[in-house]
Amino acid sequence: MKSAPLSEEQIIKKLESFCAYRERCESEVKQKLYQLAVDVKETDFYINYLKENNFLNEDRFIAAFARGKFNIKSWGRRKIMQELQVKRIDSKKILQSIENIDEGQYFVRLQDLLEKKLRTIKETDTFKKKQKLMQYAMQKGYEMELINEALKEINL
């Protein structure tokens, strides 16, 4: 049994709470509209409504996303950039958000990450240990030059 289509007011309420829960980007809202079975022709109306009422703000989303992934998940710039590209964010805005990450804090975070990982590696061969650490840091999205520099700092 198919439920009755939602009214405009019901859709707006659902979208407002969806956006109020955490910052969203336009592609996430479009996905939500699709789930709510909203006609594609009406998508712009709802997105504009959310923007006008400050429920949807892409700049705010990008800043929160980059800050959160760096501070909480310790992601590097490359991984943050890739994830924002997946969400169809403008590349200029992505670059601006990446530039807002403090350089000193970024390097310290990478060192901490490597030191923590080093304690979990059982490997005795220094070369293999270094390879594992490099691989780990690259998966986290850090740049090769910085990884090498951080490995020198922790004497590997």
N, C-alpha and C positions, 0 to 999 in steps of 0.2 A: 504494500500500500504506500503510495507516494503522498508525502505531506503537502499541504497547501503552500504555495509560494509565500515567501516573507514579504511583509509590507515594507515600504521605504523607511518608515520609522523604526521597524524592527531591525532592518539591515544596518541603519545608522547606529543604533544602540549597540549592536554586536561589534561593529567596526570601532566604535569609540572605546569600548572596553578592551578590545583586541590591541588597540594602539596605546591605551593607558597602562596596560600591564607592563610593557617595556617598549623601548624605542623600536620602531619598525621602518623598513624601507618600502619603496613603492612596489617592488616585485613581491614582497611578502603580502602586502595588502591585496595585490591582484590575485595572488594565490588564494587568499581568504575569500575574496569575492567569487572566485571560481567554485570554491567549496560550498559557498552559500547559494550556488546556482543562479547568480546574478547575470543578466544578459550582458554580453560583451559591450554593447552599445552604451550601457549605463555606467560602465567602469569609470570613465573620466569624471562623471558627475560626482560619484562618491569620493574619488581621490581628491578632487578639487575641494569638496566639502571638508574633508579631513585636513587638508593643507590650510584652508581659510580659518579653520577653528583651532589651528595649532596642535592637532593630534598627530599629524604627519609632517615631519621636518627632516628632510634627508641629511642636511648638514649636522643636525643634532644626532641623528642616527649614526652617521659615519664616525663622529667624534666619540660617541659612547661605545661603539663597536670596537674601534681601534684601541681605545683606552682599556676597555674590559678584557679584550683578548691578550693585550700585553701584560696588564697588571695581574689578572687572575690565571690565565692559562700559559703565561710566559711565551707567547708566540713572538716570532721575529717578524720583521717588516715584510719579507717576501710572502709569508703565509697569510698575513693580514691582507695584503694586496690581492692575493689570489682569491680569498674568500669574498672580498668586496666586489671583485670582478664577476664572480659567480652570481652575485646579487644584482648585477647589471648597474653598478654605480659608475658614474662618469670618471674617467681616468684622471682628470685634473683634480677632482675632489679627493680621489684616493691619494694622490701624491701629496696634497696639502695635509691630509690627516696623518700621513706617515712622517712628514716633516715635523709634526708637533710632538713626536716622541723624543724625549730628552736623551741626547747622545750618551752622556755619562751614565745615566740610569740604565740605558739600553745595554751598555757594555758590562756593567756590574751584574745585571740580570742574567746575561749570557754566562758570565763566569760562575755565578751561583748555580745555575742550571748544570753546567759541566762538572762542577765540584760535587754536586749532589749525585749526579749520574755516575761519576767516577767511583763513589763509595759502593755502588751496587754492582759494579763490573767485577766478575771473579777472574777474568783473564789475567795471566801473569806476563805475557809478552807485551812489551811497551808499544810496539808498532800496532798490534791488533787492538790494544786498549784505545790508542789514539784514533784508529779507524772507527771504532764503535762510537766514540764520543763525537767525532766529526759527523757521522751518519745521523746520530741523534739530534745534534744541533741543526743540521740541514733539514731534517723532518719538521723541526719546530719553526723553520723559516728564517734562520739566521744566515748572514752572508759569509761566504768562504773566507774572505780576508779577515773578518772579525773573529771567526772561529779559530783560525790559525794564531791570531794575536792573543786570544784568550787562553789557548792551550799553552802558549809560551809563558804566559803569566802564572799558570798553575804548574809550571815545570814539566810539561809533557812534549 
